[in-house]
Amino acid sequence: MRVATPAPNKPVPDDKHHRHPIYAAEATGLLIMALLLLVLILIRFWSNIPWSAR
């Protein structure tokens, strides 16, 4: 009768795990879209902003 044993774990190095570059690209894309949306909102409502209000 054989007993199943778990596979030995691979040693994990202490340094950071390699992250796929798509995560950095995704974050950059989100920042660009947020800035673009802010710019479009400012352009649309520029004349309605009370710049002289205190």
C-alpha atoms as one frame of an Amber mdcrd trajectory, in Angstrom:
protein
   0.000   0.000   0.000   1.435   3.375  -1.085   0.784   6.640   0.691   0.742
   9.852  -1.333   3.268  12.359  -0.122   3.122  16.053  -0.944   5.518  17.328
  -3.550   8.555  19.082  -2.105   8.252  22.855  -2.140  10.681  24.816  -4.264
  12.821  27.212  -2.256  11.647  30.801  -2.717  14.393  33.432  -2.872  14.213
  36.269  -0.371  14.163  38.981  -3.031  10.901  40.286  -4.469   8.943  38.143
  -6.872   9.093  39.103 -10.525   6.018  41.093 -11.513   4.768  41.131 -15.039
   5.269  44.524 -16.731   1.589  44.652 -17.695   0.774  45.732 -14.132   2.930
  48.842 -14.490   1.408  49.533 -17.902  -2.087  49.141 -16.477  -1.384  51.604
 -13.665   0.149  54.072 -16.119  -2.860  53.767 -18.393  -5.239  54.412 -15.511
  -3.293  57.521 -14.493  -3.317  58.835 -18.057  -7.078  58.281 -18.348  -7.678
  60.032 -15.019  -5.579  63.036 -16.063  -7.312  63.179 -19.436 -10.715  63.131
 -17.753  -9.652  65.923 -15.389  -8.407  68.040 -18.295 -11.622  67.499 -20.250
 -13.734  68.467 -17.236 -11.638  71.615 -16.682 -11.962  72.597 -20.345 -15.714
  72.018 -20.288 -16.402  73.998 -17.099 -13.569  76.591 -17.255 -15.970  79.508
 -17.790 -18.242  78.404 -14.925 -15.504  78.345 -12.280 -15.730  81.429 -10.043
 -12.042  82.347 -10.142 -12.524  85.601  -8.195 -14.432  83.979  -5.302 -12.698
  84.131  -1.958
